[in-house]
Amino acid sequence: MNVQQNKSDLGAALAARFSDGADLDVDIAGESASRLMPLAGRGSVRQFKDTPISPDLLRLLSALALAAPTKSDLQQRDIVMVTDPALRESINLLIDDQSWIAEAPAMLVFCGNNRRQRQIHEMRGHPFANDHLDAFFNAAVDAGITLTAFVMAAETLGLGCCPVSALRNESEKVSHLLGLPDHVFPVAGLAVGWPAARAPISPRLPLGVTFHENRFSEDGIKDAIAAYDPSRHYEVQRFVEDYGEDAGYGWSEDKTRQYSKPERADFGAFIRSKGFRLD
Ligand SMILES: Cc1cc2nc3c(=O)[nH]c(=O)nc-3n(C[C@H](O)[C@H](O)[C@H](O)COP(=O)(O)O)c2cc1C
């Protein structure tokens, strides 16, 4: 692949991703452009080959992920790799409304961990004076950052991944199965495997909506979303029994139908039961 080819691949991926991304074709060298391709052209994978992944490789990817930035170097995130078939089966049974998850060769669970911080306070004899929302928030964000870093490392090797927040529909049971103590909580699972098919590029909202310069702006948001909607295609429409079939079903209809029903309304109670104060 020559230098020009690398650049045009990047441009094509970004054009597929952002309808207003044509001006992203900045002057970077072709070789650098190809290094950005794994991110520009990525997509979540939900269909995998049967080929197993060695726990050693998952451990390596986890180590790389744990090298990601972490708030104040507090390192409030852990990864649980699920290798015990019986445990995996128990987790699969909890999330049986998404059958592809059980077919994924590997499953990891990314957890927020504010417990270690409290433990070192005990060890050092200093008071823990930050028992409020920030303690939960920082650990959750750290776990999310680490998950992203894992995905980027795995996708660079050609592996496919898909985060699984569905696991939090049963936070308490998952927590029990994984033996998560107080102040440790699941943020998301991650299904990993060798892709059976190339993941499509999922178009994102125009940069004009989600990227701001100097000051937050919502100028033109309605028109931008209306223009974005038809770029998204859904095989199944949600809650047709309540809202009917919609010929113009797009992103905003899908997302508003999804969030017109309660999801994980008990999550706050679960996090409080883990010992967090959320005020
Ligand atoms: C925290 C998090 C949780 C997710 N949970 C699920 C899930 O439970 N099931 C699923 O199919 N996809 C899940 N996804 C994947 C998103 O649906 C996907 O990232 C989004 O549709 C954009 O598609 P793309 O990753 O292919 O660009 C999750 C993604 C994130 C970041």
Ligand as a Chemical Component Dictionary entry (heavy atoms), coordinates in Angstrom:
data_LIG
# 
_chem_comp.id                   LIG 
_chem_comp.type                 NON-POLYMER 
_chem_comp.pdbx_formal_charge   0 
_chem_comp.three_letter_code    LIG 
# 
loop_
_chem_comp_atom.comp_id 
_chem_comp_atom.atom_id 
_chem_comp_atom.alt_atom_id 
_chem_comp_atom.type_symbol 
_chem_comp_atom.charge 
_chem_comp_atom.model_Cartn_x 
_chem_comp_atom.model_Cartn_y 
_chem_comp_atom.model_Cartn_z 
_chem_comp_atom.pdbx_ordinal 
LIG C1  C1  C 0 -20.102 0.929  27.899 1  
LIG C2  C2  C 0 -20.639 0.240  26.661 2  
LIG C3  C3  C 0 -21.584 -0.765 26.794 3  
LIG C4  C4  C 0 -22.076 -1.447 25.687 4  
LIG N1  N1  N 0 -22.958 -2.472 25.865 5  
LIG C5  C5  C 0 -23.402 -3.175 24.784 6  
LIG C6  C6  C 0 -24.274 -4.288 24.976 7  
LIG O1  O1  O 0 -24.666 -4.650 26.082 8  
LIG N2  N2  N 0 -24.668 -4.963 23.856 9  
LIG C7  C7  C 0 -24.235 -4.611 22.595 10 
LIG O2  O2  O 0 -24.614 -5.271 21.637 11 
LIG N3  N3  N 0 -23.404 -3.550 22.395 12 
LIG C8  C8  C 0 -22.983 -2.836 23.455 13 
LIG N4  N4  N 0 -22.112 -1.780 23.285 14 
LIG C9  C9  C 0 -21.624 -1.458 21.930 15 
LIG C10 C10 C 0 -22.326 -0.225 21.351 16 
LIG O3  O3  O 0 -23.639 -0.588 20.996 17 
LIG C11 C11 C 0 -21.511 0.262  20.132 18 
LIG O4  O4  O 0 -20.259 0.719  20.570 19 
LIG C12 C12 C 0 -22.258 1.394  19.431 20 
LIG O5  O5  O 0 -23.437 0.887  18.820 21 
LIG C13 C13 C 0 -21.400 2.027  18.341 22 
LIG O6  O6  O 0 -21.009 1.051  17.409 23 
LIG P1  P1  P 0 -19.481 0.780  17.066 24 
LIG O7  O7  O 0 -18.756 0.426  18.338 25 
LIG O8  O8  O 0 -19.508 -0.392 16.105 26 
LIG O9  O9  O 0 -18.941 2.004  16.431 27 
LIG C14 C14 C 0 -21.632 -1.074 24.384 28 
LIG C15 C15 C 0 -20.688 -0.048 24.248 29 
LIG C16 C16 C 0 -20.190 0.594  25.364 30 
LIG C17 C17 C 0 -19.151 1.695  25.181 31 
# 
loop_
_chem_comp_bond.comp_id 
_chem_comp_bond.atom_id_1 
_chem_comp_bond.atom_id_2 
_chem_comp_bond.value_order 
_chem_comp_bond.pdbx_ordinal 
LIG C1  C2  SING 1  
LIG C2  C3  SING 2  
LIG C2  C16 DOUB 3  
LIG C3  C4  DOUB 4  
LIG C4  N1  SING 5  
LIG C4  C14 SING 6  
LIG N1  C5  DOUB 7  
LIG C5  C6  SING 8  
LIG C5  C8  SING 9  
LIG C6  O1  DOUB 10 
LIG C6  N2  SING 11 
LIG N2  C7  SING 12 
LIG C7  O2  DOUB 13 
LIG C7  N3  SING 14 
LIG N3  C8  DOUB 15 
LIG C8  N4  SING 16 
LIG N4  C9  SING 17 
LIG N4  C14 SING 18 
LIG C9  C10 SING 19 
LIG C10 O3  SING 20 
LIG C10 C11 SING 21 
LIG C11 O4  SING 22 
LIG C11 C12 SING 23 
LIG C12 O5  SING 24 
LIG C12 C13 SING 25 
LIG C13 O6  SING 26 
LIG O6  P1  SING 27 
LIG P1  O7  DOUB 28 
LIG P1  O8  SING 29 
LIG P1  O9  SING 30 
LIG C14 C15 DOUB 31 
LIG C15 C16 SING 32 
LIG C16 C17 SING 33 
# 
